[in-house]
């Protein structure tokens, strides 16, 4: 009788946990090749197709050959490349944070007012519907755009006292208000 009670409690606890946390699912792992790990509050475990990536968890493609594909209910597909790590932030405004390595995104045009956001420690990427690859390197982040549009935003305060903008081969403009100038450049607005 006590074994049956323990079994029922375990199954009930698992069911409650899965049903309670299902609203917090950010993506489902569609495929995995090589060694990929899912790291969360309870430690780490081997990643498998069908696993759910929840807020606060990190997916690590452990070596150069490792790959994982994550699908989201609203359509975007993210391919995490080898030697990479992505985090599903708890703040849920950003879809994924690229901690190391690279990822590839395929996303349809996003609904008005609900952009798809990715970030690195260097910058934030507002996806407007596109296909691109994002790389996180030690001193910078890099985006390779295949098609569509991505808006780049600063992730922090300006670090230089002035901005030198090269307009043409021998034409340049010095901007003293760096934060305003960078925001205008990133938004595609003309400088004065």
C-alpha positions as CSV (number, residue, x, y, z in Angstrom):
1,X,0.0,0.0,0.0
2,X,2.8,2.5,0.9
3,X,4.5,1.8,-2.5
4,X,1.3,2.6,-4.3
5,X,0.9,5.8,-2.3
6,X,4.5,6.9,-3.1
7,X,3.9,6.1,-6.8
8,X,0.7,8.1,-6.9
9,X,2.4,11.0,-5.1
10,X,5.3,10.9,-7.6
11,X,3.1,10.8,-10.6
12,X,0.8,13.5,-9.2
13,X,3.8,15.7,-8.5
14,X,5.2,15.2,-11.9
15,X,1.8,16.0,-13.6
16,X,1.4,19.1,-11.4
17,X,4.9,20.3,-12.2
18,X,4.4,19.8,-16.0
19,X,1.0,21.4,-16.2
20,X,2.0,24.3,-14.0
21,X,5.2,25.0,-15.9
22,X,3.8,24.4,-19.4
23,X,2.7,28.1,-19.7
24,X,6.4,29.1,-19.3
25,X,7.7,27.0,-22.2
26,X,9.6,29.1,-24.6
27,X,10.6,26.4,-27.1
28,X,10.7,22.7,-27.9
29,X,13.8,21.0,-29.0
30,X,13.1,19.5,-32.5
31,X,16.4,17.7,-33.0
32,X,19.8,17.2,-31.4
33,X,23.1,15.9,-32.8
34,X,26.3,15.5,-30.9
35,X,26.5,16.3,-27.2
36,X,24.1,19.0,-26.1
37,X,23.2,19.7,-22.5
38,X,20.3,21.4,-20.8
39,X,21.4,23.3,-17.7
40,X,18.9,24.6,-15.1
41,X,18.3,25.0,-11.4
42,X,18.4,21.2,-10.9
43,X,21.8,20.8,-12.6
44,X,22.5,19.6,-16.1
45,X,21.3,16.7,-18.2
46,X,21.7,15.4,-21.8
47,X,19.4,17.3,-24.2
48,X,16.9,15.2,-26.3
49,X,14.4,16.0,-29.0
50,X,11.1,16.8,-27.4
51,X,12.6,18.5,-24.4
52,X,11.2,21.9,-23.5
53,X,13.4,25.0,-23.0
54,X,12.0,26.9,-20.1
55,X,12.9,30.4,-18.7
56,X,16.1,30.4,-16.8
57,X,17.5,27.3,-18.6
58,X,20.6,27.2,-20.7
59,X,21.2,25.0,-23.8
60,X,24.9,24.2,-24.4
61,X,26.2,22.6,-27.6
62,X,29.2,21.0,-25.9
63,X,31.6,20.6,-28.9
64,X,32.2,21.7,-32.4
65,X,30.0,19.0,-34.0
66,X,27.1,19.4,-31.6
67,X,23.8,21.0,-33.0
68,X,20.3,21.6,-31.7
69,X,17.2,22.9,-33.3
70,X,14.5,24.7,-31.3
71,X,11.0,25.4,-32.5
72,X,8.6,27.9,-31.0
73,X,4.8,27.8,-31.0
74,X,4.6,31.2,-32.9
75,X,6.8,29.9,-35.8
76,X,10.5,30.9,-35.4
77,X,13.1,28.1,-35.7
78,X,16.5,28.6,-34.0
79,X,19.5,26.4,-34.9
80,X,22.2,26.4,-32.2
81,X,25.6,25.7,-33.6
82,X,28.5,23.8,-32.1
83,X,30.5,25.2,-29.2
84,X,27.6,27.6,-28.4
85,X,25.4,28.4,-25.4
86,X,22.0,30.0,-25.4
87,X,19.9,31.1,-22.4
88,X,16.1,31.4,-22.2
89,X,15.9,34.5,-20.1
90,X,13.5,34.6,-17.2
91,X,12.4,38.1,-18.2
92,X,10.7,36.6,-21.3
93,X,10.9,39.9,-23.2
94,X,14.0,38.5,-25.0
95,X,13.5,35.1,-26.7
96,X,17.1,33.9,-26.3
97,X,20.3,35.3,-25.1
98,X,23.4,34.1,-27.0
99,X,26.1,33.5,-24.3
100,X,28.8,32.1,-26.6
101,X,29.2,30.8,-30.2
102,X,26.5,31.2,-32.8
103,X,22.9,30.6,-33.8
104,X,20.8,30.8,-36.9
105,X,17.2,32.1,-36.9
106,X,14.4,31.6,-39.4
107,X,11.4,33.8,-38.5
108,X,8.4,35.0,-40.5
109,X,7.3,38.6,-40.3
110,X,6.4,39.3,-36.6
111,X,3.1,40.8,-35.5
112,X,3.0,44.6,-34.9
113,X,4.0,45.4,-31.3
114,X,5.4,41.8,-30.7
115,X,8.9,41.7,-32.1
116,X,11.2,38.7,-31.7
117,X,14.2,39.7,-29.6
118,X,17.6,38.2,-29.2
119,X,20.5,39.6,-27.3
120,X,24.2,39.2,-26.5
121,X,26.2,41.0,-23.9
122,X,27.0,43.6,-26.6
123,X,23.7,44.3,-28.2
124,X,20.0,43.5,-28.7
125,X,18.5,42.4,-32.1
126,X,14.9,43.2,-32.9
127,X,13.8,40.7,-35.5
128,X,11.2,42.0,-37.9
129,X,10.9,38.8,-40.0
130,X,14.1,37.4,-41.5
131,X,16.7,34.7,-41.7
132,X,20.1,35.5,-40.1
133,X,23.0,34.1,-38.2
134,X,24.2,35.7,-34.9
135,X,27.7,35.3,-33.5
136,X,29.0,36.1,-30.0
137,X,32.7,36.7,-29.8
138,X,34.8,37.9,-26.9
139,X,34.9,41.6,-27.8
140,X,31.9,42.0,-30.1
141,X,28.8,40.4,-31.6
142,X,28.2,40.0,-35.3
143,X,25.1,39.5,-37.4
144,X,25.0,38.0,-40.9
145,X,21.6,38.8,-42.6
146,X,20.4,36.5,-45.4
147,X,17.1,38.2,-46.0
148,X,14.5,40.4,-44.2
149,X,15.1,43.1,-41.6
150,X,16.7,43.2,-38.1
151,X,16.9,46.3,-36.0
152,X,20.0,46.7,-33.9
153,X,19.8,48.3,-30.5
154,X,22.4,49.3,-27.9
155,X,22.4,47.2,-24.8
156,X,24.0,49.8,-22.6
157,X,25.3,53.3,-22.3
158,X,27.8,54.7,-24.8
159,X,31.4,54.1,-24.0
160,X,33.1,56.8,-26.0
161,X,33.0,60.6,-25.5
162,X,32.5,61.4,-29.2
163,X,31.4,59.6,-32.4
164,X,33.3,59.9,-35.7
165,X,31.0,58.9,-38.5
166,X,32.6,58.2,-41.9
167,X,30.2,59.4,-44.6
168,X,32.4,58.9,-47.7
169,X,36.0,58.4,-48.5
170,X,37.1,61.9,-47.4
171,X,34.0,63.1,-45.7
172,X,33.3,62.6,-42.0
173,X,31.2,64.0,-39.2
174,X,32.0,64.4,-35.5
175,X,29.1,63.9,-33.1
176,X,29.4,65.0,-29.5
177,X,26.2,63.5,-28.2
178,X,27.2,59.9,-28.7
179,X,24.1,58.2,-27.2
180,X,21.6,60.3,-29.3
181,X,23.8,59.8,-32.4
182,X,24.1,56.1,-32.0
183,X,20.3,55.7,-31.4
184,X,19.6,57.7,-34.5
185,X,22.1,55.7,-36.6
186,X,20.6,52.4,-35.4
187,X,17.1,53.6,-36.1
188,X,18.2,54.7,-39.6
189,X,17.6,58.4,-39.0
190,X,19.6,61.1,-40.6
191,X,22.3,62.9,-38.5
192,X,22.7,66.7,-38.7
